[in-house]
Amino acid sequence: MSKEELKRMREIGESFQTARKVTEESMLVSVSALVDTMMSSCNRCFHEFPRLLDDPQYRTQLIEIMQKPKNYITIIETGGSPL
C-alpha cells in the first residue's frame, strides 16, 4: 500500500472518530475509497508481477480469487444481504 493510500485510510478513520454522526453518504464515501484502494493495489501487483495476468495458470487462480468480490456484488445487486 502506498503512502498516499495509507494517508487516505487514516483520514477516513479519523473522520469517523471526529464525526458527530456517521451517515449513509459518509459510508458510501468510505466504501468508494476502499474499492479504489483495492483496485490500486491490484494494479500495482499486476504491474510488478505481470505473469499473474499473462501466465494461464496464474490467471486462472487470479480469476478464482477475484470471484469473491464479484459474488459479493451479485448478492447486493439481487437484493440480498451479504451479512
C-alpha positions in Angstrom: 0.0 0.0 0.0 1.4 3.4 -0.9 1.9 6.2 1.5 -0.9 8.2 -0.2 -3.3 5.2 0.3 -2.4 4.8 3.9 -2.8 8.5 4.5 -6.2 8.4 2.9 -7.3 5.4 5.0 -6.1 7.2 8.2 -8.0 10.3 7.2 -11.2 8.3 6.7 -10.7 6.6 10.1 -10.1 9.9 11.8 -13.2 11.4 10.2 -15.3 8.6 11.7 -13.8 9.3 15.1 -14.4 13.0 14.9 -17.8 12.9 13.1 -20.8 13.6 15.3 -22.9 11.4 13.1 -21.9 8.8 10.5 -24.4 8.9 7.7 -25.1 6.5 4.8 -23.5 9.1 2.5 -20.3 9.1 4.5 -20.2 5.3 4.5 -20.6 5.4 0.7 -17.5 7.6 0.5 -15.7 5.1 2.7 -16.7 2.2 0.6 -15.7 4.0 -2.6 -12.2 4.7 -1.1 -11.8 1.1 -0.1 -12.7 0.0 -3.7 -10.3 2.5 -5.1 -7.5 1.2 -2.8 -8.2 -2.4 -3.7 -8.0 -1.6 -7.4 -4.9 0.4 -7.0 -3.3 -2.4 -5.0 -4.2 -4.9 -7.7 -2.9 -2.7 -10.4 0.4 -2.4 -8.6 0.6 -6.1 -8.2 -0.1 -6.7 -11.9 2.5 -4.1 -12.8 5.2 -5.7 -10.7 4.1 -9.3 -11.4 2.8 -9.3 -15.0 2.8 -13.1 -15.1 -0.3 -13.0 -12.8 -2.1 -11.9 -15.9 0.0 -13.5 -18.7 0.5 -17.0 -17.4 -2.7 -19.1 -17.8 -2.1 -21.0 -14.6 -1.8 -17.8 -12.5 -4.6 -16.1 -14.4 -6.9 -19.0 -13.6 -6.0 -18.7 -9.9 -6.4 -14.9 -10.0 -9.9 -15.2 -11.5 -10.9 -17.7 -8.8 -9.7 -15.3 -6.1 -11.5 -12.3 -7.7 -14.8 -14.3 -7.8 -15.2 -13.5 -4.1 -15.8 -9.7 -4.5 -17.8 -10.4 -7.7 -20.1 -12.8 -5.8 -20.5 -10.2 -3.0 -21.6 -7.6 -5.6 -24.1 -10.1 -7.1 -25.7 -10.7 -3.7 -26.2 -7.0 -3.3 -27.4 -6.5 -6.9 -30.1 -9.2 -6.4 -31.4 -7.6 -3.2 -29.8 -10.0 -0.8 -27.8 -9.2 2.3 -24.1 -10.1 2.3 -24.1 -10.3 6.1 
